[in-house]
Amino acid sequence: MNILEKLENNVRLSYEDGVKLYDLDLLTLGKYASKIREEKFGKKTYYNVNRHINPTNICKDVCQFCAYSASRKNPNQYTMTHEEILDTVQNSVKNGIKEVHIVSAHNPNTGLQWYLDIFAKIRDKFPQLHIKALTGAEINFLSQTYNKTYEEIIDLMIQNGVNSMPGGGAEIFDEQVRKKICGGKVTSEQWLEIHKIWHQKGMQSNATMLFGHIESRENRIDHMIRLRDLQDMTGGFNAFIPLVYQKENNYLKVTKFPTANEILKTFAISRLILDNIPHLKAYWVTSSIKLALLAQEFGANDLDGTIEKESINSAAGAKSSNGMKQNEFVNLIKNSGFIPVERDSLYNELRVKN
């Protein structure tokens, strides 16, 4: 059975099939990815009203692709106080946020309890909010620093109010590439183990893939297959988020950047390979809002959210530092021919904006 016959008959694709998908033209990939998207969600495109908070940029690790860390090109170190974080959340609650999304650097000075206390304070003061916090990389850092197992860190997170995990820190799972772009950080196997444990606790998470730097197409397919294998075991991933590499202010010597064609192919292929992860997010922060809207035609059914403020990707050139107004977000989705649906953090529908 050739690749087109497999696509026509919804046959699960192998690693070799995934690599071959890149040889198909963009519109063919879009046709099959859109078919799956419409079977699952029709014309609905999900978004949430959320606030990103990046509490500190002081980091012990030196990732070559990162423009956010104060240890390298950014000399302006900061660590927010708990009071500043709570004030930020308070102001965002007035704007109707449903989720607070907390990720940051691997700061050796703040301490495990500093994280746990702020989670507990947010949970106590704003019990209605969903707290999405700590990437697999951050959990690995805290585990190593405080000599605790992954399970112990995860149990403390849950006890102090964390509801779900973001998908950051995955980057690309191939260890040779990983050694060049984020050596010393969480390994691919560690990242997968952390999410496996999180899922076994009955909790849900997202998964990311950073692409468009020095990785190959084969590396991307390998990354997707590993995620699919874990999802077969646990069923705990809500969404897959292909993150487009941001090229400014970092140390990776990348000269050839992915075209819009390559980016949209990768979105479509993600939808075709990851048959067991329900949602495909075109994170407008890294892809640009225009390309994210176009990605709806290539399998994506989620655009993330309003964000309000974002520091990590914008430090590397993304146009996301001040987020986006909800009415603007809704109108952009409508004008692109899709139906905006406000969701909560676990994809329960809150409002359909016909």
C-alpha positions, 0 to 999 in steps of 0.5 A: 500500500503506497502513502496515498492509499494509506492516507485515503484509508486512514492507515496508521503511518510509520516513521518511513511514511512520515519522512515520505510525506514531505515529498508530497505537495503542500495542497495534497497534505493540506487536503488530508490533514483538513479532512481529519481536522473536520472529522474531529472538529468541523470548522471550530477553532479553539482559543483560551483567555490566558495570561503567560507569566515568566517569573525569572530569566536567570538560568543555569543552563545555556541553550544555544537557541535561547534569547531569554536567559539573562546568563547570555546576551540579556544582561537585564536579570530579573526575578519577580516577587510573589507580590508582583506575580499576584498583582499581575494575576489580579489585573489579568483576572479583571480581563477575564482570564481562565488560565495562568501559564507559568514557565521560566528559566532554571534559576538556582537562587529562587528555590523549590519552595519559591515555586510551590508557594506561589502556586499555593498562593494563586490557588488560594486567592484565585481558586477559579483559575487553571494553573498550567506550570513547570515544563519537563525541563524545569521539573528535571532541573528542580529534581536534580537541584533538590535531590528529589525524584520526578514523582516527588516533584510532581506530587508537590506540584499537584498538592500546591495547586498545579492543574496541568503541565505545558509542553515546553522543553521537548525541543527536538528529541534526537540527542545529537541535535539536542547536544548542540542546541541544549546540552546539559538540559533535560534529555529526551528520555527524561522529558518523556518519563516526566510526562509519563509520570504526570499522566499516570497521576491522572493529569494532562499535559501538552507536547511541543517540538521546536523546529526550523533550526539545525534539525532534519525532517527525519528528526521531526518525524522521530520526535512525533513518533516518540510522542505518539508511542507515549500517548498510546501508553498514557493518553495524557497529551491534550495538544501537540504544538509545533514551535517555529524557531525564532532566529534573533539574539541567540547563538545558533548559527542558522542561515537557512530558515523554513519557508511558509511552505515548510512550516505548513507542511510540518503542521499538516504532517503533525496532524497525519502522524499524531493520530492519537493526540486530539488537538494541533495547536498553531501557536501564533506567538512563534508562527505569526498570527497570519501563518497560524490562521492559515494553518487552520487549513492544514490541520490545526484546530487551536491557536492558543490564546490571548496571552497578554504578555510573553517574554521568552519567544519575543526576546528572540524576535516573535511579535508577541510581547503584548499578546492580543485582545480577545475581540481581535482574536475572535474576529481574525478566526471568523474572517478566516472562515472558521468558528471561534470557540473559547475553551478552558485549559482542558478543551471543554467548550465555554462559548461558541462565537458564531 
